[in-house]
Amino acid sequence: MSGIGLIISFIIAIVVMIVAISKFKLHPFIALMGISLILAIVVGIPLASIPNMIGAGFSGTFSSIGIVIILGALIGTILEKTGGALKLAEMVVRLVGKKRPDLAVELMGWVVSIPVFCDSGFVILDPIRSALQKRTGYSSVALTVALSAGLYTSHVFIPPTPGPIAAASSLGVGDHLLLVMGIGALVSIPCLIAANFYANYIGKRVKTSEDQNEVSQEEYDKLLKSFGKLPGGFMALAPIIIPIICMALGSISSMAGWTGAAATFFTFIGTPIIALAIGTIFGVILLAQRHQMKDFYSIVDDTLKTVGPILFITAAGGVLGKVISEAGFVGYMQEHAAVLAKVGIFFPFIVSAILKTAQGSSTVALTTTAGIMGMITDPGSMMSLLGLTTPMAGTLTVMAIAAGAMTVSHANDSYFWVVTKFGHIEMEDGYKTQSAMTGIMGVVGMIFVFILSLFLI
């Protein structure tokens, strides 16, 4: 199928999927799988290739995020059952006060996601978000959107997460990572501000089951008393902070180019699966300290029942992304790059946003767009064609690509399902919250990058 036909087919497929889920209440798993199959046939993918392609998209998502979600959710359940989450909520409230828990979770997410993938970060921090909601009575949706925004911002803008590192290397500014990190932190600021305003705006208009089950101060105090003496601050924090430290060490090791046994060790413990497994061990120690080991089997069983639907829906979104990828969408963008280049530094943003919306992964959008742009030192590259040939120009191009890689998160993005399912947000409301928020942040980020380019290039 031609490029225009592919784009039209993709838009129709997304619209049909949204209508099927929101209006006709078709289960998201069935809708995603059905749309993926129909779209694969419509765009002309050989019938013999479709079954293996669907299997690859499904299993690929499971292998990349499945165990991470399970272990992260298990840590969350342990913290919930032991009173650890309530202890962390009390610590956060003492630090920032009851009036601004939205700002607290947003900044917490922003810091955590510098070394940690946003999917993992949300699963790890969700127990604190949930406990804060009970503690303060703040809008559950506002807290969910604020946490998601904080995590997502540093995930796309700030190394050492793989996306911006790979993009910087592809553009020829890999030796200027400190500059990339500094500009990334700067571009984060207007995105975080815009997201915080939107989180509070949409939080007043969209409600979840957590908001409907509002906990009064009296009920909260009763909940605290039911746990007796809460766990100590370190043991409540350890199942969350230890995995973050492990992943940070793995990222630092990779970024610094360490070698030898130490590098191998840090790379091993820095893998999200291993880091969260270590966090789970600390969770089990907390259970033992609380004399609740007899509940461990039921905790694991309840966790698996909770995350099962999330995993299957997320994997189905991976199938849709695989179909779009195999249909030749990326190749079409590369073939028509010269025409799109007339829009200047907005060009990498547009390409990245299209790729993000089409296939779901921010990291793929970052790396693919950077590959299309080429090196700042290559006279035949898109970067040279646009006149972006200095390290600062390359850095701002990384930021433009990153802003596009935020725009937008929807049903083919695993992060969309992690946020909506753990945040108890209905799918149709997910477009009003997560999708709209990522769109706003991407546009605000790109406008700020453009303003910076007027002074720095």
Stockholm file with secondary structure:
# STOCKHOLM 1.0

chainA/1-457         MSGIGLIISFIIAIVVMIVAISKFKLHPFIALMGISLILAIVVGIPLASIPNMIGAGFSGTFSSIGIVIILGALIGTILEKTGGALKLAEMVVRLVGKKRPDLAVELMGWVVSIPVFCDSGFVILDPIRSALQKRTGYSSVALTVALSAGLYTSHVFIPPTPGPIAAASSLGVGDHLLLVMGIGALVSIPCLIAANFYANYIGKRVKTSEDQNEVSQEEYDKLLKSFGKLPGGFMALAPIIIPIICMALGSISSMAGWTGAAATFFTFIGTPIIALAIGTIFGVILLAQRHQMKDFYSIVDDTLKTVGPILFITAAGGVLGKVISEAGFVGYMQEHAAVLAKVGIFFPFIVSAILKTAQGSSTVALTTTAGIMGMITDPGSMMSLLGLTTPMAGTLTVMAIAAGAMTVSHANDSYFWVVTKFGHIEMEDGYKTQSAMTGIMGVVGMIFVFILSLFLI
#=GR chainA/1-457 SS CCHHHHHHHHHHHHHHHHHHHHTSCCCHHHHHHHHHHHHHHHTTCCGGGHHHHHHHHHHHHIIIIIHHHHHHHHHHHHHHHHTHHHHHHHHHHHHHCSSCHHHHHHHHHHHHTTTSCHHHHHHHHHHHHHHHHHHHCCCHHHHHHHHHHHHHHHHHHSTTSHHHHHHHHHHTCGGGHHHHHHHHHHHHHHHHHHHHHHHHHHHTTCCCHHHHTCCCHHHHHHHHHHTSSCCCHHHHHHHHHHHHHHHHHHHHHHHHTCCHHHHHHHHHHHSHHHHHHHHHHHHHHHHHHTTCGGGHHHHHHHHHHHHHHHHHHHHHHHHHHHHHHHTTHHHHHHHTHHHHGGGTTHHHHHHHHHHHHHHCCHHHHHHHHHHHHCCTTCTTSHHHHTTCCSHHHHHHHHHHHHHHTTSCCCTTCHHHHHHHHHTTCCHHHHIIIIIHHHHHHHHHHHHHHHHHHHHHC
#=GC SS_cons         CCHHHHHHHHHHHHHHHHHHHHTSCCCHHHHHHHHHHHHHHHTTCCGGGHHHHHHHHHHHHIIIIIHHHHHHHHHHHHHHHHTHHHHHHHHHHHHHCSSCHHHHHHHHHHHHTTTSCHHHHHHHHHHHHHHHHHHHCCCHHHHHHHHHHHHHHHHHHSTTSHHHHHHHHHHTCGGGHHHHHHHHHHHHHHHHHHHHHHHHHHHTTCCCHHHHTCCCHHHHHHHHHHTSSCCCHHHHHHHHHHHHHHHHHHHHHHHHTCCHHHHHHHHHHHSHHHHHHHHHHHHHHHHHHTTCGGGHHHHHHHHHHHHHHHHHHHHHHHHHHHHHHHTTHHHHHHHTHHHHGGGTTHHHHHHHHHHHHHHCCHHHHHHHHHHHHCCTTCTTSHHHHTTCCSHHHHHHHHHHHHHHTTSCCCTTCHHHHHHHHHTTCCHHHHIIIIIHHHHHHHHHHHHHHHHHHHHHC
//
